[in-house]
Amino acid sequence: MYNRYLYIIVTILLYICAALFLPVSSHAEGPVIVELTQTPCTIVEAEIRPHEYVSNSKSDCVRINKERAGKDLLRALYLKAGPTIFRVTNVNVSYPLGFWVRGGGLSRVTLPSVSGGGLATGETKDYYIDLKPGKYLYSCPLNPTPDYPLVVVVE
């Protein structure tokens, strides 16, 4: 009888240790949340040196991005594959914005995509996507930003 109780206690302790010390998949915890801030012509977190541009329209950003092309380094975002929420906030852009994640190059056809618009000044919207491994781009076509690199790796 003593051996049976010892077996039960050891088994319970092993389950507890496994629960405490073994890695848990991020899928079990829910989606990863990536918070991004859009200001005129940029996504702040994607810039190595964030800029404070002034823009009253899409055409202002088109002009600004032509002037800065090739001069700025963009920060690549690295994420693990799996459910992801991009939580995007419009800070000080006077016109409605959007957000777009898509595969880069030819992988645009095979990788998942998410997009949306209507993001007014001061608002925050969530964009859900189940990311697969590969190279992506993300940007705002309504507040023309550069195409920022996103690299998704196997979990």
C-alpha positions in Angstrom: 0.0 0.0 0.0 2.9 2.4 0.9 4.4 2.0 -2.7 1.0 2.9 -4.3 0.8 6.2 -2.3 4.4 6.9 -3.1 3.7 6.3 -6.8 0.7 8.7 -6.7 2.7 11.4 -4.9 5.6 11.1 -7.3 3.3 11.2 -10.3 1.5 14.3 -9.1 4.9 16.0 -8.4 6.1 15.2 -11.9 3.0 16.7 -13.4 3.4 19.9 -11.3 7.1 20.2 -12.3 6.2 19.7 -16.0 3.5 22.4 -15.8 5.9 24.8 -14.2 9.1 24.3 -16.2 8.2 23.0 -19.7 7.7 25.7 -22.3 4.1 26.4 -23.3 3.2 27.3 -26.9 2.1 30.8 -27.4 -1.1 29.4 -29.1 -2.2 28.2 -25.7 -1.8 31.7 -24.3 -3.8 33.3 -27.1 -2.6 35.6 -29.9 0.5 37.7 -29.7 -0.4 41.4 -29.6 1.9 43.9 -31.5 1.1 47.5 -30.7 1.9 50.0 -33.4 1.5 53.8 -33.5 0.8 55.6 -36.8 1.9 59.2 -37.0 2.0 61.3 -40.2 3.7 59.2 -42.9 5.3 56.7 -40.5 4.7 53.8 -38.1 6.8 54.9 -35.1 7.9 51.4 -33.9 9.2 50.5 -37.4 11.6 53.4 -37.6 15.1 53.3 -36.3 14.9 57.1 -35.9 11.3 58.1 -35.6 10.4 61.3 -37.5 7.8 63.9 -36.6 6.3 64.9 -40.0 3.4 67.2 -40.6 0.8 66.0 -43.1 -2.6 67.2 -44.0 -3.2 64.7 -46.8 -2.0 61.6 -48.5 -0.1 63.7 -51.1 2.1 65.1 -48.3 3.3 61.6 -47.3 3.9 60.7 -50.9 6.2 63.7 -51.3 7.9 63.0 -47.9 8.5 59.4 -48.7 10.1 60.2 -52.1 12.4 62.7 -50.3 13.5 60.1 -47.7 13.7 57.1 -50.0 17.0 55.3 -49.4 18.1 57.6 -46.6 16.4 55.9 -43.7 16.9 52.5 -42.2 13.7 50.7 -41.3 13.5 48.4 -38.3 12.5 44.8 -39.2 10.0 43.2 -37.0 10.6 39.5 -36.1 7.7 37.4 -34.8 6.9 33.7 -34.3 4.3 32.1 -36.5 0.9 31.9 -35.1 -2.2 34.0 -34.2 -1.3 37.7 -34.0 -3.2 40.9 -33.4 -1.7 44.1 -34.7 -3.2 46.8 -32.5 -2.8 50.1 -34.5 -3.4 53.6 -33.1 -3.8 56.8 -35.1 -1.9 59.5 -33.3 -2.2 63.0 -34.7 -3.1 62.1 -38.3 -6.0 64.3 -39.2 -7.4 62.0 -41.9 -8.6 58.3 -41.6 -5.9 55.6 -41.8 -5.7 51.9 -42.5 -3.3 49.1 -42.0 -2.1 46.3 -44.3 0.0 43.1 -43.7 0.8 41.0 -46.7 3.5 38.6 -48.0 6.5 40.3 -49.6 7.3 39.7 -53.3 5.9 36.5 -54.8 4.9 35.2 -51.4 2.1 37.8 -51.4 0.1 35.1 -53.2 0.8 32.3 -50.7 1.0 34.0 -47.3 -2.0 35.3 -45.3 -3.0 39.0 -45.5 -5.0 41.4 -43.4 -6.1 45.0 -44.1 -8.6 47.6 -43.1 -9.3 51.3 -42.9 -11.4 53.9 -41.2 -9.0 54.5 -38.3 -9.8 58.0 -37.2 -7.6 60.3 -35.1 -7.1 58.9 -31.6 -8.7 55.6 -32.4 -7.2 52.1 -32.0 -8.2 49.1 -34.1 -7.1 45.4 -34.0 -6.2 43.5 -37.1 -6.1 39.7 -36.6 -4.0 37.4 -38.7 -2.6 33.8 -38.3 0.9 34.4 -39.4 2.8 31.6 -41.3 6.6 31.5 -41.6 7.9 33.8 -44.3 8.8 37.4 -45.2 6.0 40.0 -45.1 5.5 43.7 -45.5 3.3 46.0 -43.5 2.3 49.6 -44.1 -0.6 52.0 -44.3 -1.6 52.8 -47.9 -3.9 55.7 -46.7 -1.2 57.5 -44.8 1.5 56.3 -47.2 4.2 54.8 -45.1 7.2 52.9 -46.3 6.8 49.1 -46.6 8.2 47.9 -43.4 9.8 44.4 -43.2 8.2 41.6 -41.1 9.9 38.3 -40.7 7.9 35.4 -39.3 9.8 32.3 -38.1 8.8 28.8 -37.1 7.7 28.7 -33.5 
